[in-house]
């Protein structure tokens, strides 16, 4: 977990996750950090679903009034999560107010991830009907490419009538990094696409 992950997690919980709602958590460290922030707070009373064992471990650490549904499938150690057709069916039958997942690469060309196992699930999460979809991407993910593309920036806009509001949440780069200019240029390029996606830079 990075400082950026923690700042992003607190922002997401403060701004978007309300008590008595329902949430789907994807896999990944950044997503598990959001889950930890949620489960560590009292009186949220959420119904949550996940295919992430990291999220499950955070749930066990902080017993609360929340309910967590673990969607079964084939365990893949690399992602510490469950994958396969069973997961897709469970996602199809779960109707959360908020969907939270991350991207390993995100630029004006689209959303990307490292593993083939993740692509199918993230494609489903990118277009599934929901009230709010949150895509987590620390500053060093913006402008980066990854092996597998799971959607175009404007794909979300194409489904916006049924798929809800989509928000990319990222963190500001350190001022002294030479990549800061690249980060802000890429954020501007994504906004220029006018896809309807909101970008929160924390």
Rosetta blueprint (number, residue, H / E / L):
1 X L
2 X L
3 X H
4 X H
5 X H
6 X H
7 X H
8 X H
9 X H
10 X H
11 X H
12 X H
13 X H
14 X H
15 X H
16 X H
17 X L
18 X L
19 X L
20 X L
21 X L
22 X E
23 X E
24 X E
25 X E
26 X L
27 X L
28 X L
29 X H
30 X H
31 X H
32 X H
33 X H
34 X H
35 X H
36 X H
37 X H
38 X H
39 X H
40 X L
41 X L
42 X L
43 X L
44 X L
45 X L
46 X L
47 X E
48 X E
49 X E
50 X E
51 X L
52 X E
53 X H
54 X H
55 X H
56 X H
57 X H
58 X H
59 X H
60 X H
61 X H
62 X L
63 X L
64 X L
65 X L
66 X L
67 X E
68 X E
69 X E
70 X E
71 X L
72 X L
73 X L
74 X E
75 X E
76 X E
77 X H
78 X H
79 X H
80 X L
81 X E
82 X E
83 X E
84 X L
85 X H
86 X H
87 X H
88 X H
89 X H
90 X H
91 X H
92 X H
93 X L
94 X L
95 X L
96 X L
97 X L
98 X E
99 X E
100 X E
101 X E
102 X E
103 X L
104 X L
105 X E
106 X E
107 X E
108 X L
109 X L
110 X E
111 X E
112 X E
113 X E
114 X L
115 X L
116 X H
117 X H
118 X H
119 X H
120 X H
121 X H
122 X H
123 X H
124 X H
125 X H
126 X H
127 X H
128 X L
129 X L
130 X L
131 X L
132 X E
133 X E
134 X E
135 X E
136 X E
137 X L
138 X L
139 X H
140 X H
141 X H
142 X E
143 X L
144 X L
145 X L
146 X L
147 X L
148 X E
149 X E
150 X E
151 X E
152 X L
153 X H
154 X H
155 X H
156 X H
157 X H
158 X H
159 X L
160 X H
161 X H
162 X H
163 X H
164 X L
165 X E
166 X E
167 X E
168 X E
169 X E
170 X E
171 X L
172 X L
173 X L
174 X L
175 X L
176 X L
177 X L
178 X L
179 X L
180 X H
181 X H
182 X H
183 X H
184 X H
185 X H
186 X H
187 X H
188 X H
189 X H
190 X H
191 X H
192 X H
193 X L
194 X L
195 X L
196 X L
197 X L
198 X E
199 X E
200 X E
201 X E
202 X L
